[in-house]
Amino acid sequence: MNAIEIRGLTKKYSDFTLDDINLTLPQGCIMGLIGENGAGKSTTIKLIMNMIHRDAGEIKVLGQDNRQNFEEVKEDIGVVLDESYFPEVITAKQVNKIMSYTFKNWDEQVYFSYLDKFSLPHNKLFKDYSRGMKMKLAIAVALSHHARLLILDEATSGLDPIIRDEILDVFYDFNKDDNHSIFISSHIVSDLEKVCDYIAFIHKGKLVFCEEKDRLLEEYAILKCSKEDFNSIDPDAVKGKRIGDYGVEALVLRDRMPAGITLNKASIEDIIIYLVREDRK
Amino acid sequence: MKGLILKDFYVISKQMKFLLLLLVIFTLLMGYTFGVFALLYCALLPISTIAYDERAKWDKYAAAMPYSRKDIVLSKYLLGLMCMIGALVIIFIGTLVYGLFTDTVFTGESITQLLYMIISFFCITLIFMAINLPVIFKWGVEKGRLIFIMGIAAFAGIIGATSVIENTSTAIEIFLNNYFYIVVLVAVAFLGASIPLSISFYKKRDL
């Protein structure tokens, strides 16, 4: 079964269009949705959660169309939204009570163990929490009702590297169960590169690719050579380039390169930056 | 839905405690007069919680939880009704106790009269809530508040206009004595129309 299946998803705003998005997150995997600010990541996530209306397309979450009986499905989804929080005067202890009436499978013990793990005070008002604490509380909630799918919108952005690492570990642990899938958006590519099986890259409302991370790393490579040598390369195999005074650095398709040429590994960040650069040309 | 209402009570618990204290003290000191304001305040409580929700973007968060839009709308109506009914009971009992202090002799008729009076006020504030909530579910808190204030101003204007002829409280009493059942019917009808309207507005809204 697929955890998330999106076909032909389109949402039009006056100044922005999310255009014909297709992607599939197989169960048990982690997919990272990468894109610059305003690329359409949050819009995609809101559409998955059926919070906004679409202009076209189909979305299936945990095998169900998200316009039918979605309340049932939402029991199995843990969601962290970007900058969407509890009201200011609520405490973590009260959150436990509220959620115990919200989720059928709410697990108080798990929740309080996460509060301890994240060292979150029980009786402090939410507005007095730091940004990192707010994020951690939302993550604790998302993990405390035995969800099978986590949907996380910028859940690690704005946090310091140590907390980010700690949280990525938590996601990693969650994913050890074969039924557990994660869909996570971020503009911090390195975070996603660490944990994801699949990378979906969205740019100006369009999906540039949605691929297995390992395939991407296999498929692309970085070529560094002189301008003369570069001219002998098949231009179709070049996906992006940076021409400097001393030579050329280019993102190329590895299997279309002539034998014996020296290629460097391309990171996900390289791939994305070069692809966008090509787009700007 | 229980979770949503519980959350709202946590959010407003401070102002609720304060209001409750004022309501009890003032009702014991001066009868039901303060209760009219308390009822209005209660009718405004759902809106005040929606304002809190919007500021924290909890409305989006709640929509991602196992709640339907209908649940979210109904929880606000229920919150308002629960607070208003609570206030109604306190006003009624408080006014009777106030009567004992002031050696008022209660007859069956005067108690019925009192009930008519406060139920009428209850219904009028209910009509306010019924008008206000759909507006808020469609356009958000800011515009909704404006319309509510305009409504109160219009209402005060009508009362003011009638009191040119007679003294205000007798004018209201006469009006309510003659039209009590109509007021109740209108309130029920407004509430009955208001809830489905709010639900359909809120379902259409992008969060």
Chai-1 contact restraints between the chains, C-beta under 6 A:
chainA,res_idxA,chainB,res_idxB,connection_type,confidence,min_distance_angstrom,max_distance_angstrom,comment,restraint_id
A,M49,B,A64,contact,1.0,0.0,6.0,A-B,restraint_1
A,M51,B,A63,contact,1.0,0.0,6.0,A-B,restraint_2
A,M51,B,L207,contact,1.0,0.0,6.0,A-B,restraint_3
A,I52,B,D206,contact,1.0,0.0,6.0,A-B,restraint_4
A,E71,B,P66,contact,1.0,0.0,6.0,A-B,restraint_5
A,E71,B,S68,contact,1.0,0.0,6.0,A-B,restraint_6
A,K74,B,P66,contact,1.0,0.0,6.0,A-B,restraint_7
A,E75,B,P66,contact,1.0,0.0,6.0,A-B,restraint_8
A,V79,B,A64,contact,1.0,0.0,6.0,A-B,restraint_9
A,L81,B,K60,contact,1.0,0.0,6.0,A-B,restraint_10
A,L81,B,Y61,contact,1.0,0.0,6.0,A-B,restraint_11
A,S84,B,K57,contact,1.0,0.0,6.0,A-B,restraint_12
A,S84,B,K60,contact,1.0,0.0,6.0,A-B,restraint_13
A,S84,B,Y61,contact,1.0,0.0,6.0,A-B,restraint_14
A,Y85,B,A56,contact,1.0,0.0,6.0,A-B,restraint_15
A,P87,B,V11,contact,1.0,0.0,6.0,A-B,restraint_16
A,P87,B,Y52,contact,1.0,0.0,6.0,A-B,restraint_17
A,P87,B,A56,contact,1.0,0.0,6.0,A-B,restraint_18
A,P87,B,W58,contact,1.0,0.0,6.0,A-B,restraint_19
A,V89,B,V11,contact,1.0,0.0,6.0,A-B,restraint_20
A,I90,B,Y10,contact,1.0,0.0,6.0,A-B,restraint_21
A,Q94,B,Y10,contact,1.0,0.0,6.0,A-B,restraint_22
A,I98,B,G3,contact,1.0,0.0,6.0,A-B,restraint_23
A,I98,B,L6,contact,1.0,0.0,6.0,A-B,restraint_24
A,I98,B,K7,contact,1.0,0.0,6.0,A-B,restraint_25
A,Y101,B,K2,contact,1.0,0.0,6.0,A-B,restraint_26
A,Y101,B,G3,contact,1.0,0.0,6.0,A-B,restraint_27
A,Y101,B,L6,contact,1.0,0.0,6.0,A-B,restraint_28
A,T102,B,G3,contact,1.0,0.0,6.0,A-B,restraint_29
A,T102,B,M65,contact,1.0,0.0,6.0,A-B,restraint_30
